[in-house]
């Protein structure tokens, strides 16, 4: 019985210890993901759904670690704001085991809600091991939902004889809503192929940069019976994250539109060509490189007057300057009759560089002042980044000093600026007190940023300082009013002269007295006659 009680007590103690030392919640953001786990989608383009449509999305989970991954769970969730655009809630897929350097395939079935808006949604797939105890990888993918399209009246188009199949009297007929991408009859003779606008005026600017659509070149195949050449243009693009920083990965999502309202396009191939950047032969490389795979993207097709999105993961070169970079997009596709069509477009992607700078140590002279006195504070700012700092200012604040501001102006990349300020003591402190230096600057867009650094300064009472100063002034005045050293020398000389004079007089007096005594002795001595 006692042994049983001891076992039960030990189990209770172990449970208490586990409760104390085991975290109650595991947050995915706080877990460290091991390397070698990848999740990839079989499709390279952004899937597009309509109301009620279903998409089977297939992914591959690859385990590049040396250990097997057990009890793997893949959980999709909405990466941005808004409601879940699909009929069912987030689906979890479980995999019992993925061997080292092995792979496993998973698939998800997404059915769009009828009320889902037209938008591109970011779906984040998190891969866990050991149930949900260990985050292995996290990857973002994109899917587009579209609203129900309105029915449009088909456009008239001519046959080979120049007559309208729909029975209209002219190519454009009375259809007033024809766009510039439709057939143009200016200067066209009966039986001639239709004239298509070259698209040179199709230019737009986007928030994250700009894009322009080039001309369309048709070649190959026979389109003698074609009404017009279907044109695919770029209507916009976005990046994730919205601000692309040098040296980071980002997703580029390009929005496309088939402007032809009568002809669908298919078998589409897109290729991105970024400009070459670098100061020397060793660092010359394209400004943007694919994070994985190649720079080519394939799309099955776009229906007439339809839209589609393509995406690619890119990496921005670390040494790029802060400016927009133009990326050329070439397009090759076929119309309904198999005619080969080529087009081009350009996209302008702005690059942001983080400001990098350092401060030297403070030089404070003197390190202790009294109230009302000033101390000189100096340090240097070194601009180590690749961007120019505009309107740089330094402000000194503290309870023991009066506020002081210093304007430095603009600081070029790779340059330095000197911060030199005179700080006046305002309130006495008990020992060294902290003074905060706040440096503010602007970037090219006028956005203000600040950085702070602290120094220590001691301020004493003004009375002590005045007494010491007054004593020093009195000593200086006394020294200035009476020349002590010359007077001492003169006094010594005079004293020596007096001593010499006194000695000489005494000697003369003594000699005179001796002579007088000698004369008296001679007078007192008896003469020879008297003897």
GULUM-484621 format. One line per field, with one value per residue (C-alpha): residue in three letters; y, z, x. Coordinates in pm, 1 decimal. Layout:
GULUM-484621
code = ALA;...;
north = Y;...;
up = Z;...;
east = X;...;
END
This chain:
GULUM-484621
code = UNK;UNK;UNK;UNK;UNK;UNK;UNK;UNK;UNK;UNK;UNK;UNK;UNK;UNK;UNK;UNK;UNK;UNK;UNK;UNK;UNK;UNK;UNK;UNK;UNK;UNK;UNK;UNK;UNK;UNK;UNK;UNK;UNK;UNK;UNK;UNK;UNK;UNK;UNK;UNK;UNK;UNK;UNK;UNK;UNK;UNK;UNK;UNK;UNK;UNK;UNK;UNK;UNK;UNK;UNK;UNK;UNK;UNK;UNK;UNK;UNK;UNK;UNK;UNK;UNK;UNK;UNK;UNK;UNK;UNK;UNK;UNK;UNK;UNK;UNK;UNK;UNK;UNK;UNK;UNK;UNK;UNK;UNK;UNK;UNK;UNK;UNK;UNK;UNK;UNK;UNK;UNK;UNK;UNK;UNK;UNK;UNK;UNK;UNK;UNK;UNK;UNK;UNK;UNK;UNK;UNK;UNK;UNK;UNK;UNK;UNK;UNK;UNK;UNK;UNK;UNK;UNK;UNK;UNK;UNK;UNK;UNK;UNK;UNK;UNK;UNK;UNK;UNK;UNK;UNK;UNK;UNK;UNK;UNK;UNK;UNK;UNK;UNK;UNK;UNK;UNK;UNK;UNK;UNK;UNK;UNK;UNK;UNK;UNK;UNK;UNK;UNK;UNK;UNK;UNK;UNK;UNK;UNK;UNK;UNK;UNK;UNK;UNK;UNK;UNK;UNK;UNK;UNK;UNK;UNK;UNK;UNK;UNK;UNK;UNK;UNK;UNK;UNK;UNK;UNK;UNK;UNK;UNK;UNK;UNK;UNK;UNK;UNK;UNK;UNK;UNK;UNK;UNK;UNK;UNK;UNK;UNK;UNK;UNK;UNK;UNK;UNK;UNK;UNK;UNK;UNK;UNK;UNK;UNK;UNK;UNK;UNK;UNK;UNK;UNK;UNK;UNK;UNK;UNK;UNK;UNK;UNK;UNK;UNK;UNK;UNK;UNK;UNK;UNK;UNK;UNK;UNK;UNK;UNK;UNK;UNK;UNK;UNK;UNK;UNK;UNK;UNK;UNK;UNK;UNK;UNK;UNK;UNK;UNK;UNK;UNK;UNK;UNK;UNK;UNK;UNK;UNK;UNK;UNK;UNK;UNK;UNK;UNK;UNK;UNK;UNK;UNK;UNK;UNK;UNK;UNK;UNK;UNK;UNK;UNK;UNK;UNK;UNK;UNK;UNK;UNK;UNK;UNK;UNK;UNK;UNK;UNK;UNK;UNK;UNK;UNK;UNK;UNK;UNK;UNK;UNK;UNK;UNK;UNK;UNK;UNK;UNK;UNK;UNK;UNK;UNK;UNK;UNK;UNK;UNK;UNK;UNK;UNK;UNK;UNK;UNK;UNK;UNK;UNK;UNK;UNK;UNK;UNK;UNK;UNK;UNK;UNK;UNK;UNK;UNK;UNK;UNK;UNK;UNK;UNK;UNK;UNK;UNK;UNK;UNK;UNK;UNK;UNK;UNK;UNK;UNK;UNK;UNK;UNK;UNK;UNK;UNK;UNK;UNK;UNK;UNK;UNK;UNK;UNK;UNK;UNK;UNK;UNK;UNK;UNK;UNK;UNK;UNK;UNK;UNK;UNK;UNK;UNK;UNK;UNK;UNK;UNK;UNK;UNK;UNK;UNK;UNK;UNK;UNK;UNK;UNK;UNK;UNK;UNK;UNK;UNK;UNK;UNK;UNK;UNK;UNK;UNK;UNK;UNK;UNK;UNK;UNK;UNK;UNK;UNK;UNK;UNK;UNK;UNK;UNK;UNK;UNK;UNK;UNK;UNK;UNK;UNK;UNK;UNK;UNK;UNK;UNK;UNK;UNK;UNK;UNK;UNK;UNK;UNK;UNK;UNK;UNK;UNK;UNK;UNK;UNK;UNK;UNK;UNK;UNK;UNK;UNK;UNK;UNK;UNK;UNK;UNK;UNK;UNK;UNK;UNK;UNK;UNK;UNK;UNK;UNK;UNK;UNK;UNK;UNK;UNK;UNK;UNK;UNK;UNK;UNK;UNK;UNK;UNK;UNK;UNK;UNK;UNK;UNK;UNK;UNK;UNK;UNK;UNK;UNK;UNK;UNK;UNK;UNK;UNK;UNK;UNK;UNK;UNK;UNK;UNK;UNK;UNK;UNK;UNK;UNK;UNK;UNK;UNK;UNK;UNK;UNK;UNK;UNK;UNK;UNK;UNK;UNK;UNK;UNK;UNK;UNK;UNK;UNK;UNK;UNK;UNK;UNK;UNK;UNK;UNK;UNK;UNK;UNK;UNK;UNK;UNK;UNK;UNK;UNK;UNK;
north = 0.0;237.9;154.0;235.5;568.9;652.2;574.8;791.9;1077.7;1056.6;1068.8;1375.1;1548.4;1472.9;1614.5;1933.7;1975.5;1927.8;2188.1;2436.8;2388.9;2310.2;2613.6;2608.4;2740.3;2704.5;3004.6;2934.9;3270.4;3184.2;2844.4;2798.1;2619.9;2377.0;2405.1;2172.4;2174.2;2302.6;2328.4;2390.4;2412.1;2221.0;2529.7;2837.2;3067.2;3213.9;2996.9;3185.2;3085.9;3210.5;3190.6;2827.2;2698.5;2433.2;2413.4;2113.6;2262.2;2019.6;2069.9;1877.7;1866.4;1783.7;1688.5;1788.3;1714.5;1418.0;1302.0;1180.3;1409.0;1229.5;1319.8;1610.1;1853.2;2112.5;2396.2;2668.5;3004.7;3345.4;3557.5;3897.7;4065.1;3982.4;3680.0;3329.0;3332.4;2961.5;2752.4;2528.2;2629.4;2573.8;2210.9;2023.7;1747.1;1490.5;1287.7;1006.1;1024.0;1186.8;1011.0;1203.9;1357.2;1231.1;1397.7;1369.7;1506.0;1675.7;1838.9;2082.7;2138.8;2501.6;2602.3;2975.4;3135.3;3308.0;3635.0;3639.0;3966.5;3993.7;3992.2;3816.2;3630.2;3528.7;3176.4;3085.7;2715.7;2617.8;2279.1;2128.9;1813.7;1604.2;1722.2;2099.4;2107.2;2197.4;2447.8;2314.8;2565.2;2846.6;2954.6;3199.3;3120.1;3322.9;3250.3;3486.8;3498.9;3675.9;3798.0;3686.7;3856.2;4043.3;3915.5;4126.0;4151.5;3986.8;4225.6;4213.0;4086.3;4066.2;3757.6;3729.2;3935.4;4227.8;4174.3;4153.5;3806.7;3964.2;4156.6;4503.7;4743.1;4827.0;4675.5;4889.7;4910.0;5102.2;4945.4;5255.3;5075.9;4941.9;5001.1;5101.0;4733.3;4641.7;4640.3;4979.9;5059.6;5377.0;5351.4;4983.7;4846.4;4560.7;4221.4;4355.9;4230.9;4456.3;4725.0;4690.8;4971.1;4928.5;4996.9;5265.5;5477.1;5198.7;5330.8;5342.0;5410.6;5190.6;5271.8;5037.7;5158.5;5172.7;4958.6;5010.9;4789.0;4764.0;4678.7;4347.4;4138.4;3861.0;3589.9;3229.4;3042.6;3165.1;3418.9;3517.3;3439.0;3609.4;3914.8;4081.0;4003.5;3940.5;4156.0;4074.8;4373.5;4431.5;4612.7;4635.8;4453.9;4425.7;4301.2;4116.4;4286.9;4619.2;4778.2;4580.3;4615.7;4538.5;4193.9;4047.9;3806.3;3922.7;3795.5;3975.7;3940.6;4066.3;4129.8;4049.8;4115.6;3983.8;4296.3;4105.2;4048.6;3779.5;3570.3;3369.7;3314.9;3001.6;2836.6;3149.4;3184.5;3481.7;3567.8;3833.9;4016.4;4239.1;4504.0;4421.2;4606.7;4616.0;4837.0;4576.4;4247.0;4037.9;4204.3;4243.7;4049.7;4104.4;4330.0;4061.9;3687.2;3409.5;3283.0;2932.3;2795.7;3007.4;3342.9;3183.8;3149.1;2938.6;3001.1;2780.1;3069.1;3364.5;3367.4;3650.5;3975.3;3778.4;3844.7;3635.3;3674.7;3530.9;3536.3;3462.6;3471.5;3707.0;3818.6;4180.5;4226.0;4349.2;4638.1;4799.8;5173.4;5321.4;5388.8;5222.8;4939.5;4853.2;4484.8;4374.9;4119.0;3932.2;3738.9;3461.2;3306.8;3171.3;3273.2;3035.1;2942.4;2872.7;3192.6;3281.8;3623.7;3808.8;4113.4;4298.5;4510.9;4674.0;4700.5;4952.7;4814.2;5065.8;4943.5;5067.8;5075.4;5089.2;5379.9;5271.4;5508.6;5513.0;5771.3;5815.4;5848.5;6177.2;6431.7;6642.2;6940.0;6991.0;6689.2;6890.9;7243.3;7472.0;7614.3;7883.5;7755.7;7569.4;7240.0;7158.9;6823.7;6681.8;6358.3;6243.8;6083.6;5827.7;5746.9;5379.0;5312.0;5353.6;5634.7;6006.6;6150.6;6475.5;6759.4;6595.7;6760.9;6682.6;6789.3;6765.2;6737.8;6666.7;6783.3;6937.6;7142.1;7382.3;7230.7;7278.3;7199.1;7166.1;7149.9;6937.6;6952.4;6665.7;6379.6;6186.8;5811.6;5723.8;6072.0;6197.8;6502.4;6665.8;6734.6;7026.2;7172.1;7397.7;7274.6;7521.3;7389.7;7456.8;7250.1;7096.6;6716.6;6456.9;6318.4;6262.6;6285.3;6148.5;6380.2;6245.6;6331.5;6280.0;6276.7;6310.0;6280.7;6245.2;5999.6;6079.0;6058.4;6305.2;6040.5;6138.3;5890.3;5942.3;5771.2;5840.4;5825.9;5918.5;6093.6;6188.9;6540.0;6666.9;7006.7;7164.1;7454.4;7803.3;7933.2;7696.1;7785.7;8164.2;8137.0;7944.8;8185.0;8488.3;8350.7;8290.4;8642.4;8797.4;8610.3;8719.2;9082.6;9079.1;8933.8;9195.9;9496.2;9425.1;9262.1;9035.6;8881.9;9204.9;9366.3;9074.4;9092.5;9468.2;9430.6;9170.1;9395.0;9689.1;9470.7;9350.4;9709.5;9813.9;9525.1;9612.6;9979.3;9887.2;9645.2;9903.2;10171.6;9937.2;9844.6;10212.0;10295.6;10008.0;10110.4;10469.6;10362.1;10146.0;10437.7;10664.7;10405.7;10371.2;10746.8;10766.7;10489.2;10680.2;10993.0;10808.4;10636.9;10834.5;11007.8;10926.2;11249.6;11160.3;10824.3;
up = 0.0;85.5;-244.9;-435.1;-255.2;-341.8;-711.6;-715.9;-541.6;-796.8;-1087.1;-939.1;-891.1;-1251.7;-1374.2;-1171.7;-1308.6;-1665.9;-1607.5;-1476.3;-1733.5;-2044.1;-2228.9;-2241.6;-2597.3;-2892.8;-3123.7;-3479.0;-3502.7;-3210.0;-3342.5;-3541.6;-3873.0;-3975.8;-4318.4;-4607.4;-4609.6;-4928.5;-5049.6;-5420.7;-5642.7;-5966.9;-6143.4;-6201.9;-6275.3;-6046.1;-6050.5;-6140.9;-6014.6;-6081.9;-5865.4;-5780.2;-5967.4;-5809.6;-5827.1;-5738.0;-5626.5;-5606.7;-5402.7;-5335.2;-4990.3;-5007.6;-4699.0;-4751.8;-4393.5;-4279.1;-4045.2;-4138.1;-4074.2;-3884.7;-3846.9;-4093.9;-4104.9;-4380.3;-4289.1;-4536.4;-4410.2;-4555.3;-4558.0;-4575.4;-4449.5;-4558.5;-4544.9;-4656.6;-5025.9;-5050.6;-4950.3;-4703.9;-4413.5;-4401.9;-4473.8;-4297.5;-4472.9;-4269.3;-4387.3;-4166.8;-4265.6;-4517.9;-4547.3;-4564.0;-4911.2;-4989.0;-5116.9;-5073.3;-5283.8;-5140.0;-5301.8;-5190.9;-5333.2;-5329.9;-5435.8;-5471.7;-5289.3;-5507.4;-5315.5;-5331.2;-5480.8;-5764.4;-5588.7;-5563.3;-5231.9;-5055.7;-4912.8;-4659.2;-4629.1;-4299.3;-4273.4;-3923.9;-3792.8;-3493.7;-3525.9;-3473.6;-3236.1;-3482.3;-3768.8;-4067.3;-4344.6;-4445.7;-4806.3;-4968.0;-5284.7;-5468.7;-5612.1;-5784.2;-5743.6;-5998.5;-5993.9;-6240.7;-6575.0;-6746.6;-7081.4;-7367.4;-7719.8;-7962.3;-8193.0;-8566.6;-8773.7;-9150.2;-9359.1;-9633.6;-9868.5;-9632.6;-9545.5;-9186.6;-9072.8;-8824.0;-9103.5;-9024.5;-9306.4;-9193.2;-8996.8;-8691.9;-8764.7;-8520.4;-8216.2;-8020.1;-7741.4;-7959.9;-7798.3;-7969.9;-7968.6;-8211.5;-8588.6;-8749.8;-9095.5;-9163.2;-9516.5;-9548.5;-9884.4;-9921.6;-9891.4;-9714.8;-9368.1;-9085.6;-8943.1;-8579.4;-8353.8;-8258.3;-7892.1;-7858.6;-7652.8;-7404.0;-7108.7;-6743.2;-6409.6;-6102.5;-5734.0;-5702.5;-6023.6;-6385.6;-6690.3;-7062.8;-7341.2;-7664.5;-8013.3;-8130.1;-8394.1;-8569.5;-8757.1;-8864.2;-8944.4;-9166.0;-9041.6;-9371.7;-9221.5;-8890.1;-8798.0;-8588.9;-8408.1;-8039.0;-7818.2;-7463.5;-7254.0;-6898.6;-6697.6;-6378.3;-6135.2;-5763.6;-5540.0;-5209.3;-4999.2;-5141.8;-5088.9;-5252.4;-5065.9;-5212.1;-5117.0;-5041.2;-5212.6;-5337.1;-5539.1;-5865.5;-5973.2;-6325.2;-6433.3;-6798.9;-7022.9;-7362.8;-7525.2;-7809.7;-7745.6;-8011.0;-8007.0;-7723.7;-7695.8;-7582.9;-7536.8;-7380.0;-7285.7;-7090.5;-7028.3;-6793.1;-6878.4;-6605.5;-6667.8;-6589.9;-6291.9;-6138.1;-6114.3;-6221.9;-6408.9;-6092.7;-5965.2;-6299.2;-6286.6;-6361.8;-6112.3;-6051.2;-6059.4;-6007.4;-5649.0;-5788.1;-6139.1;-6453.1;-6563.9;-6803.6;-6714.3;-6898.0;-6911.0;-7083.0;-7225.8;-7175.8;-7306.2;-7518.0;-7317.8;-7021.6;-6762.2;-6596.5;-6354.8;-6360.2;-6070.3;-6008.0;-5705.5;-5764.6;-5569.2;-5582.7;-5602.3;-5272.6;-5419.0;-5620.1;-5590.0;-5462.9;-5789.4;-6025.9;-6244.5;-6575.5;-6649.7;-7002.5;-7041.2;-7373.8;-7466.4;-7720.7;-7777.5;-8042.5;-8155.2;-8222.5;-8565.8;-8438.3;-8566.7;-8370.3;-8204.4;-8016.1;-7790.8;-7537.9;-7231.8;-6966.4;-6590.7;-6362.0;-6012.0;-5748.9;-5517.7;-5162.6;-4978.3;-4599.5;-4454.4;-4269.9;-4063.1;-3746.6;-3488.4;-3346.4;-2971.9;-2809.1;-2724.2;-2429.2;-2301.6;-2009.6;-1878.4;-1575.4;-1592.8;-1362.6;-1424.0;-1690.6;-1829.8;-2161.6;-2263.3;-2616.5;-2751.3;-3077.3;-3277.3;-3641.0;-3848.4;-4108.0;-4392.0;-4466.1;-4681.1;-5051.7;-5018.7;-4961.2;-4631.7;-4672.5;-4420.8;-4138.0;-3797.9;-3448.8;-3136.7;-2779.3;-2496.0;-2125.3;-1786.8;-1698.8;-2020.3;-2249.8;-2578.6;-2863.4;-3235.1;-3505.1;-3879.9;-4089.0;-4431.8;-4682.8;-4632.9;-4943.0;-4950.2;-4819.7;-4669.0;-4309.9;-4124.9;-3801.5;-3519.0;-3304.8;-3034.3;-2727.5;-2441.0;-2163.3;-1810.9;-1686.6;-1368.3;-1125.7;-1117.6;-871.2;-1067.3;-1445.2;-1604.0;-1937.6;-2235.9;-2546.7;-2898.9;-3162.5;-3528.0;-3793.1;-4171.2;-4484.2;-4774.8;-5141.4;-5092.0;-4800.9;-4537.6;-4200.9;-3984.4;-3648.1;-3446.8;-3088.6;-2895.6;-2534.3;-2361.4;-1998.1;-1862.5;-1504.0;-1403.2;-1066.0;-869.7;-991.9;-641.5;-602.8;-941.8;-869.9;-545.2;-713.1;-1003.0;-768.2;-570.4;-887.9;-1008.5;-678.8;-701.6;-1059.5;-969.4;-685.3;-911.0;-1172.8;-919.2;-742.1;-915.8;-635.6;-801.9;-921.7;-583.1;-401.6;-619.3;-568.6;-193.4;-179.2;-371.1;-142.5;163.9;35.3;-29.5;320.1;473.8;273.9;375.8;742.2;732.1;566.7;819.3;1106.5;970.5;923.9;1270.2;1420.8;1227.2;1346.1;1703.4;1677.4;1541.6;1822.0;2084.5;1932.0;1942.2;2306.6;2395.5;2239.6;2432.6;2760.3;2708.3;2900.1;2685.1;2689.4;2871.9;3155.2;3189.7;
east = 0.0;281.9;456.4;136.0;106.4;466.0;406.1;91.2;276.3;559.3;313.3;141.5;474.9;573.4;241.9;295.6;648.8;527.7;256.1;513.7;786.8;577.0;427.5;51.0;39.0;270.2;268.3;374.2;546.9;773.5;882.2;1197.5;1140.6;1415.2;1562.7;1499.9;1116.5;955.8;599.0;541.4;233.4;208.4;70.0;285.5;-7.5;-270.5;-586.2;-903.8;-1249.2;-1597.3;-1910.1;-1977.4;-1671.4;-1449.0;-1070.0;-855.4;-523.1;-229.7;88.0;409.2;572.6;944.2;1145.9;1509.3;1613.6;1817.4;1539.9;1196.5;897.9;620.7;255.3;273.6;-20.8;-76.9;-315.9;-425.7;-547.1;-629.8;-313.4;-483.0;-800.2;-1151.2;-1378.9;-1288.4;-1396.6;-1477.5;-1775.1;-1594.6;-1375.0;-998.8;-914.7;-638.6;-446.3;-252.8;46.0;165.3;531.6;768.5;1104.7;1435.2;1473.5;1125.7;811.5;437.8;153.1;-153.6;-453.9;-720.9;-1067.2;-1179.6;-1532.1;-1594.0;-1884.1;-2144.7;-2099.8;-1719.3;-1587.8;-1339.6;-1002.9;-667.9;-645.0;-325.6;-354.7;-85.6;-3.4;164.5;334.7;365.5;535.6;430.1;72.9;86.2;380.3;655.2;632.1;828.6;753.9;520.2;456.0;212.5;16.8;-244.9;-587.5;-827.7;-1205.6;-1425.7;-1781.2;-2046.8;-1994.7;-2270.9;-2391.0;-2262.2;-2391.6;-2145.6;-1964.9;-2022.7;-1733.0;-1685.5;-1637.2;-1378.8;-1590.7;-1604.2;-1972.4;-2083.1;-2186.4;-2428.4;-2596.2;-2459.2;-2387.2;-2034.5;-1751.4;-1816.9;-2186.5;-2400.1;-2240.3;-2148.5;-1962.2;-1682.0;-1343.5;-1021.2;-921.0;-1201.2;-1180.6;-1118.0;-1251.0;-1052.3;-917.8;-1014.9;-1122.2;-1372.8;-1206.3;-894.9;-798.2;-910.9;-681.8;-582.0;-452.7;-88.0;-163.3;105.6;-132.3;-209.8;-14.0;-111.0;55.0;8.7;63.5;359.6;521.0;410.0;357.2;323.2;196.0;391.8;277.7;135.6;313.0;124.9;307.0;270.2;-49.3;-325.2;-569.3;-723.7;-1062.0;-987.5;-1181.2;-907.5;-588.9;-669.6;-457.3;-345.3;-243.9;-122.6;-388.9;-188.0;34.2;99.1;377.7;377.1;500.0;383.4;727.6;1007.5;1335.6;1675.8;1803.9;1458.5;1219.6;881.4;587.8;507.2;143.0;60.3;-300.8;-378.7;-678.7;-779.0;-922.5;-1083.8;-1453.7;-1484.8;-1165.9;-1009.8;-635.0;-450.3;-110.6;36.4;404.2;538.9;903.0;1043.7;1364.5;1511.4;1781.6;2143.3;2291.3;2640.8;2948.9;3205.5;3221.5;3200.4;2882.5;2698.8;2370.6;2001.5;1826.5;1561.8;1614.3;1358.0;1365.2;1318.3;1277.4;1302.0;1167.4;914.4;545.7;286.3;-88.0;-347.6;-545.2;-779.8;-1134.5;-1269.6;-1288.4;-1157.3;-891.0;-622.3;-334.0;16.3;263.1;628.2;857.4;1153.8;1458.2;1577.2;1954.3;2100.4;2302.8;2022.6;1979.4;1654.4;1473.2;1220.5;1352.6;1189.2;1117.6;1026.6;748.4;730.6;414.4;360.6;18.3;-220.6;-565.2;-853.4;-711.4;-359.5;-200.1;113.7;97.2;368.1;335.7;546.9;496.1;710.6;664.8;832.8;905.1;1024.6;1302.2;1345.7;1678.6;1699.4;1894.3;2209.3;2422.3;2630.3;2741.9;3090.0;3150.0;3052.4;3321.7;3197.4;3397.0;3368.2;3178.2;3055.2;2910.5;2715.5;2370.4;2398.7;2729.4;2771.3;2928.8;3044.2;2913.8;3051.2;3009.9;3011.6;2733.6;2849.7;2604.5;2679.8;2370.6;2302.6;2049.0;2089.4;1965.7;1771.5;1718.1;1909.6;1854.9;1983.6;1792.5;1928.2;1674.8;1700.4;1571.8;1909.9;1968.1;1791.0;1673.8;1921.3;1881.1;2147.6;2067.8;2306.7;2139.1;2174.4;2420.6;2526.2;2572.8;2919.8;2971.1;2984.2;2852.1;2970.5;2724.5;2850.7;2624.1;2658.6;2439.0;2349.1;2287.8;1934.7;1895.4;2142.2;2166.3;2285.3;2574.4;2575.5;2228.4;2107.8;2062.3;1881.3;1995.9;1723.3;1834.8;1562.5;1593.1;1378.9;1398.0;1337.4;960.5;969.9;896.0;1048.0;1237.8;1407.3;1680.6;1790.9;2118.0;2195.1;2485.3;2559.3;2624.9;2661.6;2519.4;2609.1;2463.0;2555.0;2656.5;2946.9;3065.9;3041.4;3240.1;3517.2;3515.0;3521.1;3816.4;4007.5;3927.7;4049.1;4376.7;4417.4;4339.0;4590.9;4849.8;4770.4;4767.3;5098.5;5395.0;5516.7;5818.2;5984.5;5916.5;6075.1;6385.2;6413.2;6368.4;6643.7;6881.5;6806.6;6856.5;7191.7;7302.0;7197.5;7387.2;7699.1;7677.4;7630.3;7923.0;8148.3;8050.0;8114.0;8453.4;8546.0;8424.0;8620.6;8934.1;8899.7;8858.7;9168.7;9370.7;9251.3;9343.1;9690.0;9743.9;9639.2;9877.3;10161.4;10070.9;10054.1;10393.2;10691.1;10947.7;11321.0;11417.9;11191.7;11358.4;
END
